[in-house]
């Protein structure tokens, strides 16, 4: 097939509908900005098309300005854009060449190519030193300049593009992707039918909901039937009251973290939806509020009917607000305690909303949530049977609280080292107590009295259990407490007093011999001795990873922290299985699966917005890659996939040159220029359909997907897992 035929075959990937909508939007933008003269300047052109980088704005503007007048008319703009949309692939390739050929000489010299790549880096929010930019430029230029005459011609650029799979296809896709569109249209959420895959992933969830709903119907029917001779309003009130007896006592069971952690190690973890305990706790909170309102309205109706009766000696307000009518089993206080309960419940419900918790007012949520204690007292006074429902859950609750208080306060721990990482992430190293045993992916509650005496916040443990000396926490600054923590260390300067200089130097050398998660400069690395308390550890869904056959770990941003612990544990276990012959120094690993780790393949996918976020765990990932390089098995046991969402994808014309240069230099140096890893960092977001399709074709056993990150991405991943019949587990983050 000829080159022209190759290019023509790519035209099927264009989206005419998308181009038409985009062209209509551009026309509207032009008419809005151009004004009465119907012409736009360079600055107006940038505004019209949302082009951020000056280089590309100027090049596009110069090519669109066909008469060289310094302004673009609507006719000139439409002619140029129509050529890009409806022209053949060769026309688009020529346009790309003209963008790179800044001086219009008919060829691209090294300085022009360097300028283009530098602009591509700025557009993709990639920051590399000048030396690396020079290396990228030379790598692409030497590869494309076939005749070594010091310039790249159009034919040489075309031939170079064809060497990279998918580049020509990306070049000929919809022109709407070439310049920044106005906004990404939200995807429509398609309702998921109750397929076998959906049932496979949600069976424990659905069964629990069915049992919960059925129990409420039964409790309501029994209580309402026992009072059917007292009228409909009393029947409704008593039915709701009986359901509230169960809900207000059982709701606490869902937050017994020690009990849930213990259950995760039993066969009940396969039956009960332990991973959704917080969601069910929230659901029961909504149910309690709804039932309480119905219960209150039913009693108000009943009191109104009683007050209207001539036989009643009490006014309506006396029945509703006082103990005079003698309603209730403890001195007739059912009515006033009911009003107090409703007010406390509405206060707790309001302060538990996400807008309160996530807007830096965690203290409001925390202190109002403690009103469950006076609510229990009021409920015991309000309902004659509530104490019976509360007996077992309340006993478990107070035993767990007492145990946690004793364990956490038995001995104060110390934060011995602090690293301040990019994007306001605080890396804490806490001296590990002798009896603190945990599993990869577990979390703990941390209290630092110097930050807030009474606040406890949950954080995932990012170190492996095999690391005996310290516990690692990586804390992203996203609220008042975490921001205060970061700023307190940022303003602290390391002090080297004469008496402590040798001991600090020794500690520094020892810490450098430890496997480091982040390569931070000494100015962001502090030794300290700050008192703290921990409560835990507590289990998470990630405990299932080592019992999987093929695990796909997906971390978004700081959501990597549970997987950092797991990946380190994998590294330690692999090192433990390594044997070296004392005679010939030949090394090999045991390929025997045990009950502790049944894994046959692990795919780790890390998605970050910016380049600096990769610094959090790049040293750890480097060590994992070096360990994998020694593997002689078929294919890598652990495969890394890195994505940078701020980088322009390969379907954007402005990024094609840079991505080609990065590919060439990575192949030459055997490492990625962005992260320094052997794994090439991919621009944009993953194509999850292709990712999961590749996982499915590997056939390494049953696939289980573990995710930690934003709820929005979790919904997308869950939908794909249902299509491929993968089990999906999400860590609450």
C-alpha positions as CSV (number, residue, x, y, z in Angstrom):
1,X,0.0,0.0,0.0
2,X,1.3,3.5,-0.9
3,X,2.0,6.3,1.6
4,X,-1.0,8.2,0.3
5,X,-3.2,5.1,0.7
6,X,-1.9,4.7,4.3
7,X,-2.9,8.2,5.1
8,X,-6.3,7.9,3.5
9,X,-7.0,4.8,5.5
10,X,-6.8,6.9,8.7
11,X,-9.6,9.2,7.7
12,X,-12.2,6.8,9.2
13,X,-11.2,7.9,12.7
14,X,-12.4,11.5,12.1
15,X,-15.6,12.7,13.8
16,X,-17.6,14.8,11.4
17,X,-20.3,15.5,14.0
18,X,-17.7,16.7,16.5
19,X,-16.0,18.9,13.9
20,X,-19.2,20.5,12.9
21,X,-20.2,21.4,16.4
22,X,-16.7,22.7,17.1
23,X,-16.7,24.8,13.9
24,X,-20.0,26.3,14.9
25,X,-18.6,27.1,18.3
26,X,-15.5,28.8,16.8
27,X,-17.7,30.9,14.5
28,X,-19.8,32.0,17.5
29,X,-16.6,32.8,19.4
30,X,-15.3,34.9,16.5
31,X,-18.5,36.8,16.1
32,X,-18.6,37.6,19.8
33,X,-15.1,38.9,20.0
34,X,-14.5,40.4,16.5
35,X,-16.8,43.4,17.0
36,X,-18.0,45.7,14.3
37,X,-14.8,45.5,12.1
38,X,-15.4,41.7,11.7
39,X,-11.7,41.1,12.2
40,X,-9.7,39.8,15.1
41,X,-6.1,40.5,16.3
42,X,-3.6,38.0,17.7
43,X,-4.7,38.6,21.3
44,X,-8.4,38.2,20.3
45,X,-7.5,35.0,18.5
46,X,-6.0,33.6,21.7
47,X,-9.2,34.5,23.5
48,X,-11.4,33.1,20.8
49,X,-9.8,29.6,20.7
50,X,-8.5,29.4,24.3
51,X,-5.0,28.8,23.0
52,X,-2.7,29.1,26.1
53,X,0.8,28.9,24.6
54,X,2.0,32.0,22.7
55,X,4.1,30.0,20.2
56,X,1.2,27.9,18.9
57,X,-1.1,30.9,19.0
58,X,1.3,32.9,16.8
59,X,1.9,30.1,14.4
60,X,-1.7,29.3,13.9
61,X,-2.5,33.0,13.6
62,X,0.2,33.5,10.9
63,X,-0.9,30.5,8.9
64,X,-4.6,31.5,9.1
65,X,-3.7,35.1,8.1
66,X,-3.4,34.3,4.4
67,X,-3.1,37.9,3.2
68,X,-0.6,38.9,5.9
69,X,-2.7,41.9,7.1
70,X,-2.0,41.2,10.8
71,X,-5.7,40.4,11.4
72,X,-7.9,37.5,10.5
73,X,-11.3,37.8,9.0
74,X,-14.1,35.4,9.5
75,X,-13.7,34.2,5.9
76,X,-10.0,33.5,6.4
77,X,-10.6,31.6,9.6
78,X,-13.4,29.5,8.1
79,X,-11.3,28.7,5.0
80,X,-8.4,27.5,7.1
81,X,-10.5,25.5,9.6
82,X,-12.5,23.9,6.8
83,X,-9.3,22.8,5.1
84,X,-8.2,21.2,8.4
85,X,-11.6,19.5,8.9
86,X,-12.4,18.4,5.4
87,X,-9.0,18.3,3.8
88,X,-7.1,15.0,3.3
89,X,-4.5,13.7,5.7
90,X,-1.7,15.1,3.6
91,X,-3.1,18.6,3.9
92,X,-3.1,18.2,7.7
93,X,0.5,16.9,7.6
94,X,1.6,19.9,5.6
95,X,-0.1,22.2,8.1
96,X,1.8,20.5,10.9
97,X,5.1,21.0,9.0
98,X,4.3,24.7,8.4
99,X,3.7,25.1,12.2
100,X,7.2,23.7,12.8
101,X,8.9,25.6,10.0
102,X,8.9,28.9,11.8
103,X,11.0,30.9,9.3
104,X,9.1,29.5,6.3
105,X,12.3,28.2,4.7
106,X,10.8,24.9,3.6
107,X,12.8,22.9,6.2
108,X,13.1,22.6,10.0
109,X,16.4,23.3,11.6
110,X,17.4,22.2,15.2
111,X,16.7,25.6,16.7
112,X,13.2,25.6,15.3
113,X,12.6,22.1,16.6
114,X,13.9,23.0,20.0
115,X,11.5,26.0,20.2
116,X,8.6,23.7,19.2
117,X,9.4,21.1,21.8
118,X,9.9,23.8,24.5
119,X,6.4,25.1,23.7
120,X,5.0,21.6,23.8
121,X,6.5,21.1,27.3
122,X,4.9,24.3,28.5
123,X,1.5,23.3,27.0
124,X,1.8,20.0,28.8
125,X,3.0,21.4,32.1
126,X,6.2,19.4,31.9
127,X,9.3,21.0,33.4
128,X,12.7,19.6,32.4
129,X,16.2,21.2,32.5
130,X,17.7,22.8,29.4
131,X,20.1,19.9,29.1
132,X,17.3,17.4,28.8
133,X,15.5,19.6,26.3
134,X,18.6,19.6,24.2
135,X,18.8,15.9,24.4
136,X,15.2,15.5,23.3
137,X,15.7,17.9,20.4
138,X,18.8,16.1,19.2
139,X,17.1,12.7,19.6
140,X,14.2,13.6,17.4
141,X,16.3,15.7,14.9
142,X,18.9,13.0,14.3
143,X,16.2,10.4,13.9
144,X,14.3,12.5,11.3
145,X,17.2,14.0,9.4
146,X,17.9,10.9,7.3
147,X,20.4,12.5,4.9
148,X,22.2,14.3,7.8
149,X,22.2,17.6,5.9
150,X,21.2,19.6,9.1
151,X,17.5,20.2,8.2
152,X,14.3,18.2,8.2
153,X,12.3,18.3,5.0
154,X,8.6,17.6,4.6
155,X,9.2,14.1,3.3
156,X,11.6,13.3,6.2
157,X,9.0,14.5,8.8
158,X,6.3,12.4,7.1
159,X,8.6,9.3,7.1
160,X,9.5,9.9,10.8
161,X,5.9,10.2,11.8
162,X,5.1,6.9,10.1
163,X,7.7,5.1,12.2
164,X,5.6,5.6,15.3
165,X,2.5,3.5,15.7
166,X,-0.6,5.5,16.0
167,X,0.9,8.9,15.3
168,X,-0.4,9.2,11.8
169,X,-3.8,8.0,13.0
170,X,-3.8,10.6,15.7
171,X,-2.7,13.3,13.3
172,X,-5.8,12.7,11.1
173,X,-8.4,12.5,13.8
174,X,-11.0,15.2,14.5
175,X,-9.6,18.7,14.1
176,X,-11.7,19.6,17.2
177,X,-8.9,18.1,19.3
178,X,-6.1,20.2,17.7
179,X,-7.1,23.4,19.5
180,X,-8.5,23.6,23.1
181,X,-12.3,22.9,23.0
182,X,-14.5,25.1,25.1
183,X,-15.2,22.5,27.8
184,X,-15.4,18.7,28.0
185,X,-19.0,17.6,27.8
186,X,-20.0,15.4,30.8
187,X,-20.6,11.8,29.9
188,X,-24.1,10.6,30.2
189,X,-24.5,7.9,32.8
190,X,-26.1,4.9,31.4
191,X,-28.2,2.9,33.8
192,X,-26.5,-0.4,34.5
193,X,-28.9,-3.4,34.2
194,X,-28.9,-6.2,36.7
195,X,-26.5,-8.3,34.7
196,X,-24.6,-11.3,36.0
197,X,-21.4,-9.2,36.3
198,X,-23.3,-6.5,38.3
199,X,-24.6,-9.2,40.6
200,X,-21.1,-10.7,40.9
201,X,-19.7,-7.4,42.2
202,X,-22.7,-6.3,44.3
203,X,-24.3,-9.5,45.6
204,X,-23.4,-9.0,49.3
205,X,-24.4,-5.4,49.0
206,X,-27.8,-6.2,47.4
207,X,-28.5,-9.0,49.8
208,X,-27.8,-6.8,52.8
209,X,-30.1,-4.1,51.4
210,X,-32.8,-6.7,50.9
211,X,-32.4,-8.1,54.4
212,X,-32.4,-4.6,55.8
213,X,-35.6,-3.6,54.0
214,X,-37.3,-6.8,54.9
215,X,-36.5,-6.4,58.5
216,X,-38.0,-2.9,58.6
217,X,-41.2,-4.2,56.9
218,X,-41.4,-6.9,59.5
219,X,-40.7,-4.6,62.5
220,X,-43.1,-2.0,61.3
221,X,-45.9,-4.5,60.6
222,X,-45.6,-6.2,64.1
223,X,-45.5,-2.9,66.0
224,X,-48.3,-1.3,64.0
225,X,-50.5,-4.5,64.2
226,X,-50.1,-4.5,68.0
227,X,-51.7,-1.0,68.2
228,X,-54.3,-1.3,65.4
229,X,-57.1,-0.5,67.8
230,X,-55.6,3.0,68.6
231,X,-55.9,4.5,65.1
232,X,-53.8,5.0,62.0
233,X,-51.6,7.8,63.4
234,X,-50.6,5.7,66.5
235,X,-50.0,2.6,64.3
236,X,-47.6,4.7,62.1
237,X,-45.8,6.2,65.1
238,X,-45.3,2.9,66.8
239,X,-44.2,1.2,63.6
240,X,-41.6,3.8,62.9
241,X,-40.6,3.8,66.5
242,X,-39.8,0.1,66.5
243,X,-37.7,0.5,63.3
244,X,-35.9,3.4,65.0
245,X,-35.1,1.1,68.0
246,X,-33.2,-1.1,65.7
247,X,-31.6,1.6,63.5
248,X,-30.4,3.8,66.4
249,X,-28.7,0.9,68.1
250,X,-27.3,-1.0,65.0
251,X,-26.0,2.1,63.3
252,X,-23.1,2.1,65.7
253,X,-22.1,-1.5,64.8
254,X,-21.2,-0.3,61.3
255,X,-18.4,1.9,62.9
256,X,-16.8,-0.7,65.1
257,X,-13.5,-0.7,63.3
258,X,-11.8,-3.3,65.4
259,X,-14.7,-5.7,65.0
260,X,-14.8,-5.1,61.3
261,X,-11.0,-5.6,61.0
262,X,-11.4,-8.9,62.8
263,X,-14.3,-10.0,60.6
264,X,-12.1,-9.3,57.5
265,X,-9.9,-12.3,58.5
266,X,-12.9,-14.7,58.7
267,X,-15.1,-16.3,56.1
268,X,-17.8,-13.7,56.8
269,X,-15.8,-11.2,54.7
270,X,-17.0,-13.1,51.7
271,X,-20.7,-12.7,52.8
272,X,-21.0,-9.4,54.5
273,X,-20.5,-6.1,52.6
274,X,-17.7,-5.0,55.0
275,X,-16.2,-2.6,52.4
276,X,-19.4,-0.5,52.3
277,X,-19.7,0.0,56.1
278,X,-19.5,3.8,55.8
279,X,-22.0,3.9,53.0
280,X,-24.4,1.8,55.0
281,X,-23.8,4.0,58.0
282,X,-24.7,7.0,56.0
283,X,-27.7,5.3,54.5
284,X,-29.0,4.3,58.0
285,X,-28.5,8.0,59.0
286,X,-30.8,9.1,56.2
287,X,-33.3,6.4,57.2
288,X,-33.2,7.5,60.9
289,X,-33.9,11.1,59.9
290,X,-36.8,10.0,57.6
291,X,-38.4,7.7,60.1
292,X,-38.0,10.2,62.9
293,X,-39.8,12.9,60.9
294,X,-42.6,10.4,60.1
295,X,-42.7,9.3,63.7
296,X,-43.0,12.9,64.9
297,X,-45.7,13.9,62.4
298,X,-47.7,10.8,63.3
299,X,-47.6,11.7,67.0
300,X,-48.4,15.4,66.3
301,X,-51.5,14.3,64.4
302,X,-52.4,12.0,67.3
303,X,-52.0,14.8,69.8
304,X,-54.0,17.1,67.7
305,X,-56.9,14.6,67.6
306,X,-56.6,14.1,71.3
307,X,-56.7,17.8,72.1
308,X,-59.8,18.2,70.0
309,X,-61.5,15.5,72.0
310,X,-63.8,16.7,74.8
311,X,-62.6,13.9,77.0
312,X,-59.0,15.1,77.0
313,X,-58.0,17.4,79.9
314,X,-54.8,18.6,78.1
315,X,-54.1,21.3,75.5
316,X,-52.2,20.4,72.4
317,X,-49.0,22.1,73.4
318,X,-49.1,20.3,76.8
319,X,-49.3,16.9,75.0
320,X,-46.4,17.9,72.7
321,X,-43.9,19.7,75.0
322,X,-44.6,18.8,78.7
323,X,-44.5,15.8,81.0
324,X,-47.9,16.6,82.5
325,X,-49.9,14.1,80.4
326,X,-47.6,11.3,81.8
327,X,-46.7,9.9,78.4
328,X,-43.8,7.6,78.6
329,X,-42.3,5.0,80.9
330,X,-40.0,7.4,82.9
331,X,-41.9,10.2,84.6
332,X,-43.9,10.8,81.5
333,X,-41.0,12.5,79.6
334,X,-41.6,10.9,76.2
335,X,-42.8,14.2,74.6
336,X,-40.1,16.6,75.7
337,X,-37.4,14.0,75.2
338,X,-38.8,13.4,71.7
339,X,-38.6,17.1,70.8
340,X,-35.0,17.2,72.1
341,X,-34.1,14.1,70.2
342,X,-35.4,15.5,66.9
343,X,-33.5,18.8,67.4
344,X,-30.3,16.9,68.2
345,X,-30.8,14.6,65.2
346,X,-31.4,17.5,62.8
347,X,-28.3,19.3,64.1
348,X,-26.1,16.1,63.7
349,X,-27.6,15.5,60.2
350,X,-26.9,19.0,59.0
351,X,-23.3,19.1,60.3
352,X,-22.6,15.7,58.8
353,X,-23.2,17.0,55.2
354,X,-20.3,16.8,52.8
355,X,-20.3,20.6,52.4
356,X,-19.4,20.9,56.1
357,X,-16.9,18.1,56.4
358,X,-15.0,18.9,53.2
359,X,-14.9,22.7,53.6
360,X,-12.4,22.8,56.3
361,X,-14.9,22.6,59.2
362,X,-14.2,19.0,60.4
363,X,-14.4,20.2,64.0
364,X,-18.0,21.1,63.5
365,X,-18.7,17.6,62.2
366,X,-16.7,15.9,64.9
367,X,-18.1,17.7,67.9
368,X,-21.8,17.6,66.8
369,X,-21.4,13.9,66.0
370,X,-20.5,13.3,69.6
371,X,-24.1,14.1,70.4
372,X,-24.9,10.4,69.9
373,X,-24.1,10.0,73.6
374,X,-26.8,12.3,74.9
375,X,-29.1,10.9,72.2
376,X,-28.7,7.4,73.6
377,X,-29.6,8.7,77.1
378,X,-32.6,10.5,75.7
379,X,-33.7,7.4,73.7
380,X,-33.5,5.3,76.9
381,X,-35.8,7.8,78.6
382,X,-38.0,8.2,75.5
383,X,-38.7,4.6,74.5
384,X,-39.4,1.8,77.0
385,X,-37.7,-0.9,74.9
386,X,-34.8,0.9,73.4
387,X,-32.4,-0.2,76.2
388,X,-33.0,-3.8,75.2
389,X,-32.0,-3.1,71.6
390,X,-28.9,-1.1,72.7
391,X,-27.6,-3.6,75.2
392,X,-25.4,-5.7,72.9
393,X,-24.3,-3.0,70.4
394,X,-23.7,-0.5,73.2
395,X,-21.6,-3.0,75.1
396,X,-19.5,-3.8,72.0
397,X,-19.1,-0.1,71.3
398,X,-17.9,0.9,74.8
399,X,-15.6,-2.1,74.9
400,X,-14.0,-1.1,71.6
401,X,-13.8,2.6,72.7
402,X,-12.2,1.6,76.0
403,X,-9.7,-0.7,74.3
404,X,-8.8,1.9,71.7
405,X,-8.3,4.5,74.5
406,X,-6.1,2.3,76.5
407,X,-4.0,1.1,73.6
408,X,-3.6,4.5,72.0
409,X,-2.8,6.4,75.3
410,X,-0.8,3.6,76.9
411,X,2.4,5.0,75.5
412,X,3.1,8.1,73.5
413,X,4.9,7.6,70.2
414,X,7.3,10.0,68.5
415,X,7.4,11.5,65.0
416,X,11.2,11.2,64.3
417,X,11.5,12.4,60.7
418,X,9.5,14.6,58.4
419,X,9.7,15.1,54.6
420,X,7.8,17.9,52.9
421,X,6.9,16.7,49.5
422,X,5.5,18.4,46.4
423,X,1.8,19.4,46.3
424,X,1.8,20.0,50.1
425,X,2.2,16.3,51.1
426,X,3.7,15.6,54.5
427,X,5.7,12.4,54.9
428,X,5.9,11.4,58.5
429,X,8.2,8.7,60.0
430,X,6.8,7.5,63.3
431,X,8.8,5.3,65.6
432,X,7.1,1.9,65.5
433,X,6.0,0.4,68.8
434,X,7.0,-3.3,69.4
435,X,3.5,-4.7,69.4
436,X,2.1,-2.7,66.5
437,X,1.3,-5.4,63.9
438,X,-0.4,-4.5,60.6
439,X,-1.0,-5.8,57.1
440,X,-0.3,-4.0,53.8
441,X,-2.9,-1.4,53.0
442,X,-4.1,-0.9,56.7
443,X,-4.8,2.5,58.1
444,X,-4.6,4.1,61.6
445,X,-5.9,7.2,63.4
446,X,-3.4,9.8,64.3
447,X,-3.5,12.4,67.0
448,X,-0.8,15.1,67.3
449,X,-1.5,17.1,70.5
450,X,0.6,20.1,69.3
451,X,-1.7,20.4,66.3
452,X,-5.1,19.6,67.9
453,X,-5.4,17.9,71.3
454,X,-8.7,16.1,70.7
455,X,-8.7,15.4,67.0
456,X,-8.0,12.0,65.5
457,X,-7.7,11.6,61.7
458,X,-7.4,8.4,59.6
459,X,-4.4,7.9,57.3
460,X,-3.3,4.9,55.3
461,X,0.0,3.4,56.4
462,X,2.4,3.7,53.4
463,X,5.2,1.5,54.7
464,X,5.4,-2.2,54.5
465,X,4.9,-4.4,57.6
466,X,8.3,-5.9,57.0
467,X,9.9,-2.5,57.9
468,X,10.3,-2.9,61.7
469,X,11.7,0.5,62.8
470,X,9.2,3.1,61.6
471,X,5.7,3.6,60.3
472,X,5.3,5.8,57.3
473,X,2.4,8.2,56.6
474,X,1.9,10.3,53.5
475,X,-0.6,13.1,54.3
476,X,-2.1,15.4,51.6
477,X,-3.0,18.9,52.8
478,X,-6.7,19.1,52.1
479,X,-8.3,20.5,55.3
480,X,-7.6,22.6,58.4
481,X,-5.8,19.9,60.4
482,X,-3.6,18.6,57.5
483,X,-2.8,22.2,56.5
484,X,-1.8,23.1,60.0
485,X,0.4,20.0,60.1
486,X,2.2,20.9,56.9
487,X,2.7,24.5,57.8
488,X,4.0,23.7,61.3
489,X,6.8,21.7,59.8
490,X,7.4,24.1,56.9
491,X,8.1,26.9,59.4
492,X,10.3,24.7,61.5
493,X,14.0,24.8,60.7
494,X,16.3,21.9,61.6
495,X,18.6,22.9,64.5
496,X,22.0,21.3,64.8
497,X,23.2,22.0,68.3
498,X,26.8,21.1,69.1
499,X,25.9,18.4,71.6
500,X,23.5,16.7,69.1
501,X,25.5,17.2,65.9
502,X,27.2,13.7,65.9
503,X,24.0,11.9,66.8
504,X,22.1,13.7,64.0
505,X,24.8,12.9,61.5
506,X,24.7,9.3,62.5
507,X,20.9,9.2,62.2
508,X,21.1,10.9,58.8
509,X,23.6,8.3,57.5
510,X,21.4,5.5,58.8
511,X,18.3,6.9,57.2
512,X,20.1,7.2,53.9
513,X,20.7,3.5,54.0
514,X,17.0,2.8,54.3
515,X,14.8,2.4,51.2
516,X,13.5,5.9,50.7
517,X,10.1,6.6,49.2
518,X,10.9,10.1,48.1
519,X,14.2,11.8,47.2
520,X,13.9,15.1,49.0
521,X,16.5,17.7,49.5
522,X,17.8,18.3,53.0
523,X,16.0,21.6,53.3
524,X,12.7,19.7,53.2
525,X,13.9,16.9,55.5
526,X,13.6,17.5,59.2
527,X,14.6,15.4,62.2
528,X,12.4,15.9,65.2
529,X,11.0,14.4,68.4
530,X,7.2,15.2,68.4
531,X,4.8,13.4,70.6
532,X,1.9,11.7,68.9
533,X,-0.7,8.9,69.5
534,X,-2.0,6.3,67.1
535,X,-5.1,4.2,67.2
536,X,-5.2,1.1,65.0
537,X,-4.3,-0.6,62.7
538,X,-7.6,-1.2,60.9
539,X,-8.2,-3.3,57.8
540,X,-9.3,-2.2,54.4
541,X,-10.4,-4.0,51.1
542,X,-6.8,-4.1,50.0
543,X,-6.2,-7.0,52.4
544,X,-7.7,-9.2,49.7
545,X,-4.9,-8.4,47.2
546,X,-2.5,-11.1,48.3
547,X,-5.3,-13.7,48.0
548,X,-5.9,-12.6,44.3
549,X,-4.4,-14.2,41.3
550,X,-4.2,-11.2,39.0
551,X,-4.5,-7.9,40.9
552,X,-4.9,-4.5,39.2
553,X,-4.0,-1.7,41.6
554,X,-5.2,1.8,40.5
555,X,-4.1,4.9,42.5
556,X,-5.1,8.4,41.6
557,X,-2.8,11.1,43.1
558,X,-2.1,10.5,46.8
559,X,-4.4,7.5,46.5
560,X,-1.2,5.5,45.9
561,X,-0.5,5.4,49.6
562,X,-2.2,2.0,50.4
563,X,-0.5,0.5,47.3
564,X,2.9,1.9,48.4
565,X,2.7,-0.4,51.4
566,X,1.6,-3.3,49.3
567,X,4.2,-2.8,46.6
568,X,7.0,-2.6,49.2
569,X,5.6,-5.8,50.9
570,X,5.7,-7.6,47.5
571,X,9.3,-6.4,47.1
572,X,10.3,-7.7,50.5
573,X,8.6,-11.1,49.9
574,X,10.3,-11.5,46.5
575,X,13.7,-10.7,48.1
576,X,12.9,-13.4,50.7
577,X,12.3,-16.0,48.0
578,X,15.6,-15.2,46.3
579,X,18.4,-17.7,46.5
580,X,22.1,-17.3,45.5
581,X,24.4,-20.2,44.7
582,X,27.6,-19.7,46.9
583,X,29.8,-21.3,44.1
584,X,28.7,-19.5,40.9
585,X,26.6,-16.7,42.4
586,X,23.7,-17.7,40.2
587,X,20.5,-16.4,41.6
588,X,16.9,-17.7,41.3
589,X,13.6,-17.3,43.0
590,X,11.1,-19.8,44.3
591,X,8.0,-19.9,42.1
592,X,5.9,-21.6,44.7
593,X,2.6,-19.9,45.7
594,X,1.6,-20.0,49.3
595,X,-1.5,-19.0,51.2
596,X,0.0,-15.6,52.1
597,X,0.5,-14.6,48.5
598,X,-1.3,-16.3,45.6
599,X,-0.5,-13.5,43.1
600,X,0.6,-14.5,39.6
601,X,0.5,-11.0,38.1
602,X,0.2,-7.4,39.4
603,X,-0.6,-4.3,37.3
604,X,0.0,-1.0,39.0
605,X,-1.5,2.1,37.5
606,X,-0.7,5.5,38.9
607,X,-2.5,8.6,37.6
608,X,-1.1,12.0,38.5
609,X,-2.1,15.5,37.4
610,X,1.3,17.1,37.4
611,X,4.9,16.0,37.1
612,X,6.1,16.8,40.6
613,X,3.6,14.4,42.2
614,X,5.6,11.5,40.8
615,X,8.4,12.5,43.2
616,X,6.3,11.1,46.2
617,X,7.2,7.5,45.5
618,X,9.6,7.5,42.5
619,X,12.5,6.0,44.5
620,X,10.3,3.1,45.6
621,X,9.1,2.5,42.1
622,X,12.7,2.6,40.8
623,X,13.7,-0.1,43.3
624,X,10.7,-2.2,42.2
625,X,11.8,-1.9,38.5
626,X,15.4,-2.9,39.4
627,X,14.0,-5.9,41.2
628,X,11.9,-6.9,38.3
629,X,14.9,-6.6,35.9
630,X,16.4,-9.7,37.6
631,X,13.3,-11.8,36.9
632,X,13.7,-14.6,34.4
633,X,10.1,-15.6,34.3
634,X,8.0,-15.1,31.3
635,X,6.9,-11.5,31.4
636,X,7.2,-9.2,34.4
637,X,5.4,-10.2,37.6
638,X,4.8,-6.5,38.4
639,X,4.0,-4.1,35.6
640,X,3.9,-0.4,36.1
641,X,1.7,2.1,34.2
642,X,2.2,5.8,34.8
643,X,-0.2,8.5,33.5
644,X,0.1,12.3,33.6
645,X,-3.2,14.0,33.0
646,X,-1.9,17.5,32.5
647,X,0.2,16.4,29.5
648,X,-1.4,16.8,26.1
649,X,-2.4,13.4,24.7
650,X,-1.0,12.0,21.4
651,X,-4.2,13.0,19.7
652,X,-3.2,16.7,20.1
653,X,-1.2,18.1,17.2
654,X,0.7,20.4,19.7
655,X,2.1,17.4,21.5
656,X,3.0,15.0,18.7
657,X,6.6,16.2,18.4
658,X,7.3,16.1,22.1
659,X,5.8,12.6,22.5
660,X,7.9,11.3,19.7
661,X,11.1,12.9,21.2
662,X,10.3,11.4,24.6
663,X,9.8,8.0,23.1
664,X,13.1,8.2,21.2
665,X,15.1,9.4,24.2
666,X,13.4,6.8,26.5
667,X,14.4,4.0,24.2
668,X,18.0,5.4,23.9
669,X,18.5,6.0,27.7
670,X,16.3,3.2,28.9
671,X,14.5,5.6,31.2
672,X,11.6,8.1,31.1
673,X,12.6,11.7,31.0
674,X,9.7,12.8,33.2
675,X,10.0,10.4,36.1
676,X,13.4,8.7,35.6
677,X,11.7,5.3,35.6
678,X,12.2,2.7,32.9
679,X,8.4,2.8,32.5
680,X,7.4,5.4,30.0
681,X,4.9,8.0,31.4
682,X,1.8,8.2,29.2
683,X,0.1,11.5,28.5
684,X,-3.5,12.1,29.4
685,X,-5.9,9.7,31.0
686,X,-6.0,5.9,30.4
687,X,-8.3,4.4,27.9
688,X,-9.9,2.0,30.4
689,X,-11.5,-0.2,27.8
690,X,-8.1,-0.9,26.3
691,X,-6.4,-1.3,29.7
692,X,-8.9,-3.9,30.9
693,X,-9.0,-5.6,27.5
694,X,-5.2,-6.1,27.7
695,X,-5.5,-7.5,31.3
696,X,-8.3,-9.9,30.2
697,X,-6.2,-11.3,27.3
698,X,-3.2,-12.1,29.6
699,X,-5.2,-14.9,31.4
700,X,-3.2,-14.9,34.6
701,X,-6.2,-16.0,36.7
702,X,-9.2,-14.3,38.2
703,X,-8.8,-10.5,38.0
704,X,-9.6,-8.3,40.9
705,X,-9.3,-4.5,40.6
706,X,-8.4,-2.4,43.7
707,X,-8.9,1.4,43.5
708,X,-8.1,4.4,45.8
709,X,-9.0,7.8,44.6
710,X,-11.9,10.1,43.6
711,X,-15.5,8.7,43.8
712,X,-16.1,10.0,40.2
713,X,-13.3,7.8,38.8
714,X,-14.5,4.9,41.0
715,X,-17.9,4.9,39.2
716,X,-16.2,4.8,35.8
717,X,-13.9,1.9,36.8
718,X,-16.8,0.0,38.4
719,X,-18.7,0.1,35.1
720,X,-15.8,-1.2,33.1
721,X,-15.2,-4.0,35.7
722,X,-18.8,-5.1,35.3
723,X,-18.3,-5.3,31.5
724,X,-15.2,-7.6,31.9
725,X,-16.6,-9.5,34.9
726,X,-13.8,-8.3,37.2
727,X,-14.2,-8.0,40.9
728,X,-13.9,-4.3,42.0
729,X,-12.9,-3.1,45.4
730,X,-12.7,0.6,46.4
731,X,-10.9,2.0,49.4
732,X,-12.8,4.9,51.0
733,X,-10.6,7.9,50.4
